[in-house]
Amino acid sequence: MDKNLALELARVTEAAALDSGRWVGKGDKISADAAATEAMRRTLGAMEINGLVVIGEGEMDEAPMLYIGEELGSGGEGECEVDIAVDPLEGTTICSKGINGAIATIAMAPRGGFLHAPDMYMDKLVTGPAGIGACDIQKTAGENVLALAKAKGCSPQDLMVVLLDRPRHDKQIAEIRKAGARCQLITDGDVAPAVASAIEGSGVDMMMGVGGAPEGVLTAAAIKCLGGFMQGRLVFMSEEERTRSRKMGITDFDKIYNTEEMAKGDVFFAATGVTNGELVRGVRYFAGGAKTHTVVMRSKSRTVRFIETIHYFDHKPGYKAGKKKK
């Protein structure tokens, strides 16, 4: 895997953020997602890779672009064969409402590097490196809070735990509060806070609860790059989901996956903010251009870079004062 892929991935997520950022607060999540997807697909298509989408916008014949199984890149002979996991706009609803936490994100690994997770639910537990050997998804929420506090050498009340604000998490929320920790309840978009939990000083210490399985694989890619702790367990809601999982090679329906089992090999991860959040800041437009804030990581070198980029649309193909050229 070429180390220069990191900067190439930043360009991919920046393009998606710039296009979807125009839809922030406009109440149209469909158009916002379509803009991000189109930009990401266009940029990926120009990369010198043999890419295969394994985590995408949907399964083949169910999504117009970036579907699972789609091949992307120039596809030249001898070019790097990679698995691609994408979420062009993670947090479509919060983007449409102008709420914090929307990102454009992508991860790459060598072919066969990502768990082929169908579009279903996954129970997740994510922390920084301190959680390794201390936390376990089979423990209660309160037990994990106390274990992480002990591992970090702090009081439980110093910890911030992020969960999706859903009735299914009411018991966990009560246990977390009883243990003395604080809760941040989010409406959508659990990738950014999950990644932030592995970055010291981000303000987030743990993310837990049931969310999307594809987002879980993206999170695992970032957590591997950060040396953090993550476990995930698929949550089956129907026999149809079990059937789809079997077709994707999943046979142990009770398996608890660790980071390495979800993201193997030399993994790259990138995310650009669409709206502000704990991980990255949102797109900021000005007359004739915009600023983006991106985090790029590589597992092999354990390198984490935060990139602030100024884009001048007059010198950027496809843009003119914030509008696509005709």
PyMOL commands that set and color helices and strands:
alter all, ss='L'
color gray80, all
select helices_A, chain A and resi 5-23+29-45+92-97+129-131+141-152+156-158+167-179+191-196+213-226+239-247+259-262+313-315
alter helices_A, ss='H'
color red, helices_A
select strands_A, chain A and resi 50-55+58-59+67-68+71-72+81-90+103-110+121-127+160-164+182-186+206-212+229-235+257-258+268-273+284-286+289-298+303-312
alter strands_A, ss='S'
color yellow, strands_A
deselect
rebuild
show_as cartoon
